[in-house]
């Protein structure tokens, strides 16, 4: 599976390692991803998502169902249906 957050769309970016002598070599900055299972009581089902930890903080603030509704409205493909 790719290293892309299913909810925010965060993915690896490229940059440079810069040594003390200012010599630059290419490197990748990877997003901080975790695989987490969420129970959605409104749908009475459990979903497994690969998300960035920044998205997890927002889920803790808003609630998983509200956050998923916002992301679906914004055009993200969640991979499952949110309808009851």
C-alpha positions as CSV (number, residue, x, y, z in Angstrom):
1,X,0.0,0.0,0.0
2,X,1.2,3.5,-0.8
3,X,2.4,6.0,1.8
4,X,-0.6,8.3,1.4
5,X,-3.0,9.4,4.1
6,X,-6.5,8.3,3.2
7,X,-8.1,11.4,4.8
8,X,-5.8,14.3,4.3
9,X,-3.9,13.2,1.1
10,X,-0.5,13.8,2.7
11,X,2.2,11.9,0.8
12,X,6.1,11.9,0.7
13,X,7.8,15.0,-0.5
14,X,11.5,15.4,-1.6
15,X,14.1,17.7,-0.3
16,X,17.9,17.8,0.4
17,X,20.1,16.5,3.1
18,X,22.5,19.4,3.8
19,X,25.8,18.5,5.4
20,X,28.1,20.8,7.4
21,X,30.0,21.5,4.2
22,X,26.7,22.5,2.5
23,X,26.9,19.5,0.1
24,X,23.3,18.5,-0.9
25,X,22.0,15.1,-1.5
26,X,18.4,14.1,-2.3
27,X,16.1,12.6,0.4
28,X,12.4,11.9,1.1
29,X,10.3,13.3,3.9
30,X,7.7,10.7,4.7
31,X,4.4,11.5,6.4
32,X,3.8,10.1,9.9
33,X,1.2,7.4,9.1
34,X,-0.5,4.9,11.3
35,X,-3.1,2.2,10.5
36,X,-6.0,2.6,12.9
37,X,-9.4,0.9,13.3
38,X,-12.4,3.2,14.1
39,X,-15.8,2.2,15.3
40,X,-18.5,4.4,13.8
41,X,-21.6,4.1,16.0
42,X,-23.8,6.0,13.5
43,X,-23.2,3.3,10.9
44,X,-22.7,0.5,13.4
45,X,-19.5,-0.7,11.6
46,X,-15.7,-0.7,12.0
47,X,-13.4,0.8,9.4
48,X,-9.6,0.5,9.1
49,X,-7.9,3.6,7.8
50,X,-4.3,4.5,7.1
51,X,-4.1,8.1,8.4
52,X,-1.6,10.8,9.3
53,X,-1.3,11.5,13.1
54,X,-2.3,15.1,12.4
55,X,-5.6,13.7,11.1
56,X,-5.9,11.6,14.2
57,X,-5.7,14.8,16.3
58,X,-8.5,16.3,14.3
59,X,-10.6,13.1,14.7
60,X,-10.1,13.3,18.4
61,X,-11.4,16.9,18.4
62,X,-14.4,16.5,16.0
63,X,-15.3,12.9,16.2
64,X,-14.8,10.3,13.5
65,X,-18.2,10.5,11.9
66,X,-18.2,14.3,11.6
67,X,-14.6,14.3,10.2
68,X,-15.4,11.7,7.6
69,X,-18.5,13.6,6.5
70,X,-16.4,16.7,6.1
71,X,-13.7,14.9,4.1
72,X,-16.3,13.2,1.8
73,X,-17.9,16.6,1.2
74,X,-14.5,18.0,0.3
75,X,-14.2,15.2,-2.4
76,X,-11.9,12.6,-0.8
77,X,-12.6,9.0,-1.7
78,X,-12.9,7.1,1.6
79,X,-13.3,3.7,0.1
80,X,-16.6,3.0,1.8
81,X,-20.1,4.5,2.0
82,X,-21.1,6.9,4.8
83,X,-24.9,6.5,4.3
84,X,-27.0,4.7,6.8
